Amino acid sequence: MDRWTDRVVLVTEASSEIGQSIVAELSKYPLKIVAVAQEIILIQKLSNKLQSSLAKIYPVQCDLTRESEIVNLFKWIETTIGQGVSVTINNANTSIKSKILDGETNDWRYLFDLNVIAVTTCCRESYKSMKKYNIADGHIININSTAGYSMLPFPGEKVYNSSKTALTYLTEGLRHELFYDGSKIKVTSINLGKVNGEVVGSVGENKKSILSMNPERVATMVIVALTQPADIVIGELTVLSVGETIQAYPPPNIIIK
């Protein structure tokens, strides 16, 4: 992690359990961590708890479903810290159980606004920041889900499923565009199975599965991605609990006679 010393690391949705774990793990290193959340109280408490850590933590309130707030976030980093963003960890995620047959349009819109549009906007603004400050070795990490690679089995999960599939293609698309731009910025997708306390990679009936990992495990995977040699990148990193599968299977049908 030495190469990131005194550089800016942006973590979105830092108030979630995964987000807090990522911030706590990163705080072990001398970084400038911008921890973003719509509800700032939790990350302020986390920042206070980590005051004695090596990192400097900047809690920032931001509604990631509003493009103007994301743009202003990057302006704030530039004017307040005086640097560009070297690492962005896109942890924005929500899950709403809503059927295609009778679901609410506003629920679908919010799913895509946060899970897809917000992440894509943060990728764009991160690239612009890195390019402006000549950060040739920047790294963008998208926290994705195995739901972006398989069909979830229960009714009401398919719109969420679609948002994660969209993120999978957008992440690879970002790599493609960076290649044609001649950029060496790294892009990693960390694809999670079920996580304790989070609706990631599962919705509804599956979210309380015994097979689920602690958020701290996700944080260690972020460090794994950030500590690879300069000439390689972990493009896709799928993380499951032992015994878990990428494709989620529904329980056997119960036939009542």
C-alpha positions, 0 to 999 in steps of 0.5 A, a space after each residue: 500500500 506504500 504507493 498510495 501514501 498521502 493520496 486520496 481514496 474515495 469510498 461511496 456509501 461509506 455508512 453501510 456495513 461494507 462501506 464502514 469495513 472498507 474505511 476501517 481497513 483503509 484507515 490502517 494506512 496513511 491515506 486521505 479517505 473521503 467517506 461519502 454517504 447520504 446520512 453522514 452521522 454514521 461516518 462521522 461516528 466512524 471517523 471519530 472512532 478512527 481518529 488515532 489511525 494513520 489515515 485522515 478521514 473526511 466525512 462528506 454528505 452526498 446523495 449519489 442519485 443526484 448528478 449535481 451532488 456527485 460533481 460537487 463532491 469532486 469539486 470539494 475534494 479538489 478545493 479542500 484537499 487540493 488533490 485529485 482522486 487516486 482511488 475510487 471505491 464505488 460501493 453504492 448499492 440498494 435492493 428493492 424487492 419489486 416484481 416486473 408484473 406489478 412493481 412500482 416504477 419509482 422503485 425500479 428507477 431508484 434501483 437503476 439510479 443508485 446501482 447503475 447511474 450513480 456508479 457510472 457518474 462516479 467513474 466518469 468524474 474519477 477519470 476526469 479527476 485523475 486525468 486533470 491531476 496526471 494520476 496515471 496509475 489510478 484505480 477504480 473498484 466497483 463493488 458488484 454482486 454475483 447477481 450481475 453474473 447469474 439469474 436470481 431465483 425468486 419473484 421480485 428480484 429481477 429488476 435488481 438482478 438487471 441493475 447488477 448485470 448492467 453494472 457488470 457490462 458497464 465495468 467492462 465497458 469502462 476498461 474498453 474505453 480506457 484502453 482506447 484512450 491510452 490510459 493505464 487506470 486500473 478497473 476492478 470488479 469485486 463480485 460478492 456473494 451474500 454478506 452479513 447485514 447487507 443485501 448484496 448478491 441476494 434479495 428477499 428469501 435468501 438474504 438470511 442465508 447461513 452461507 454469508 461472509 462478514 463485511 470485513 472480508 470484503 474490505 480485505 479483498 479491496 486491499 488485495 486489489 490495490 496491492 497488485 504490481 503496477 503491470 497487472 490488474 485483477 479485473 474480476 474478483 468473485 468472493 463467496 463463502 465456502 459452500 456458496 454458489 454463484 448461481 442461486 438455486 431456489 429451494 425444492 418445491 413443496 407439494 401439498 397433497 
